[in-house]
Amino acid sequence: MRRSDLITFFGSIPPVLIGMEACGGAHFWARELAALGHEVRLMPPAYVTPYVKRGKTDAADAEAICEAVTRPTMRLASIKTVPQQSAGVELKVRQLLIRQRTRTVNALRGHLAEFGIVAAKGIGRLNELIAIVRDASDRRLPDAVRDVLQDLIQEIDGLNDRIRRIDRRLVKHCREDETARRLATIPAVGPITACALQAMLTAPKSFRSTRHFAPRISLTLRANSSGGEERLGPISKQGNTMLRSLLLLGAIARLRNVRSSPERDGWMSALLARRPYKVAAVAVANKLARIAWALMVRGGIYRETATS
């Protein structure tokens, strides 16, 4: 069957149960087929793979999907709306531009280091290197090298402009959307993280509690238990990588403030006293995720208490 004939075919049959893997284009087709009256269930591909008997063929994959979609314990992916997908695209493009900027900055640093020109770590110290490249009187750089490095600087400036444009759109969306505004009241959750939470958590009520939500973004310990003996390891780093990274960055920023002023948060100060810094950051990110879930499900805004 051709792709162009798919809607016509499903429009000519009575409503049925349709199982699909949550892959590229799945949310679009799920919306189109649901509009025709069909029940569409999206499943993560990793949960369908165990039902493949042997080999890799289209028939074997289709049989596995048919078997997996009927399982009562199968975890389903929520169908995203067009606005949710749009916000997700903005966030992913922003992440791509940041990666490109990081690679370009590292290339600039590496080339300058070949001539003994080094600056401290951090994007904030990049201006020192840019000033050296643009200073024609600095004879540490040959003219040919200076000319070609100007292209890298122009690329960095262009990436910065594009990232700032996306940031302004996300901040505007956060101010206009009621849910994003409420999420932004959580300490260490800014407009970008609030937009990411809203765009990527399409059905927060599908989780029964915060205990079920935190593993969704792998902010809990990985279990490897057998024979009645529990073994808890590091976080599995599965789930939504972008959302986990944003929450961890917010947690690290929060811990940095608490480390300099312990009186700001007694719970985090006590956590830092008994746990390594990175372990404490994961614990704080876990708490931020649980607070965000509570606000999205129950409404209201964050109100800090004496023990928070």
JOLIN-V783062 format. One record per run of one state. SS is the DSSP state (H for helix, E for strand, - for the rest). FROM is the first residue (numbers start at 0). LEN is the number of residues. Records with the same first field share a line. If there is no record, write none. Layout:
SS=FROM-LEN, FROM-LEN
This chain:
-=0-2, 11-5, 21-4, 35-3, 43-1, 49-8, 69-6, 77-4, 113-9, 134-8, 176-1, 183-7, 200-3, 206-3, 217-3, 223-2, 226-2, 229-2, 235-5, 260-1, 264-1, 274-2, 298-10
H=2-9, 25-10, 44-5, 57-12, 81-32, 122-12, 142-34, 177-6, 190-10, 203-3, 209-8, 240-20, 261-3, 265-9, 276-22
E=16-5, 38-5, 75-2, 220-3, 225-1, 228-1, 231-4
